[in-house]
Amino acid sequence: LQEVERFQKSLLDQQEERIHLLEMERRRLHNDIQELKGNIRVFCRVRPVLPEESERQRGLQHLHFSPQDPKTLVLTRPDESHVGWERRPELRYDFSFDHVFPPGASQEEVFQEIQLLVQVPPQIHPPS
């Protein structure tokens, strides 16, 4: 029985070492992929307008989300003129991100987009 236990312990040690080596290889490959894509990602998540802000502003009229291109956000700034506030094309700012999440985006949508970028360390179970 002790010999079987030693043999099982030896197999377990070998498998743990193999798991460790495979995890190191997975991390290396993940880092290689990240490096090929570029290490820095920029995401933009626009929060909803708060109730006290909606009284001062008229919603998010200055932000424009492209349904065709989820990577762009256009900001227009109203400029005061003699007749009041108006939008002028020269006050348009185009931003490009890896992804833009509008105010209605859920946590799940955000996570689905970034889940491949998140690395979770392997769970190490204490010996029993």
N, C-alpha and C positions, 0 to 999 in steps of 0.2 A: 504494500500500500504506500509506503514511503517512497519507493522507487517510482511508482506511478505519479505521485505528487510532485516529485522532483522533475520528472519528464514534462508534466503539465505546466509547471512553473517555468521550465526552460522554453517551452512552446509559447507561453504567454509573453515572456521577455522578448523572444524573437519577433512576435507579432507587434508588440509595442514599439520595438525599434523600427520595424517596417512602416508602421503607421507614422512614426516621427519623420522618417526619411521621405515618405510620400507627402506629408504635410509641408515639409520644407520645399519639396519640388513644386507643389501647388502654389505656395507663396512666391517662389521664384518666377513661375510662369505668369502668375497674376501681375507681379511687378513688371515683367517684360511687356505684357499687354498694355498696362497702364502707361508705360514709358513710350510705347509705340503710338498710343492715342494722344499722349500729352498728359503730364502729371496734374495739371490744374484744370478743374472743371468749375464753371461759374453758372449757378442756377439762380433764378429770380422767382421769388414767390411773393405775389402781391396780396397783402391781407385785405379783408373786407373793410369798408368804411365803418368807423365806430359811430354810434348814434349822435354823440356830441359833435362829431366832425361833419355829419350829413347836414346839420343845420347851417354850418359855415360854408360848406362846399356843396356843389350839386353833383354828388356821387363821384364817379371816377371818369368824368368826361375828358380829362386831360390824358388818360391812358388809353391806348388802342392796342388790342391784341389781335394778331392775325390768325384766323382759323386755319389758313393754309400752311402757315409757318410757325410752329410752336417755339421757335428760337428767337423771335424778334418781339420787341416791345417799342412802341412809338409814344413819345411824350410830347404833347403840344402845350405850349405855355401861352395863356391868354395875355394879351398886351393891351394896356389902356390906350384908348384913342379919344378923340373929341366927342364921339357919340357913345362912348361906353366901352365895354369889354368886347373884344372880337378876337378871332383866331387868325393869325397871319402865318402863311406857309413858311416864312423864314425862321419862325420860332418852333421848328419841328426838330426833335432829337430822336435819332434812330439808335437803338441799342440792340446788340446781338449777344445772346447767351447760349449756353449748351441746352438750356430748356427754360421756358417761361411758364409759370403756373399762375393762372388768373385767380381772383379772389375766391371763386367757387371750388377750387381744386381741393380734393380731400387728402388726408394723410396717406391713404392707400395709394392714390395716384402718384404722390411724391415718392413714396417708397418704391413703387414699381419702377420708376425711372432711375433711381439711384441704387437699387439693391445689388447690382453687380459690382458697384464701387465699394460696398461695405464688406469689410472682412471681419468675421467673428472668430475669435480664437477657439481652437478645439476644446471640448469639455474634457477635463482630466478627471477620471474617476479614481478615488482613493482605493488602495488595495483592501479587499475585504478579508 
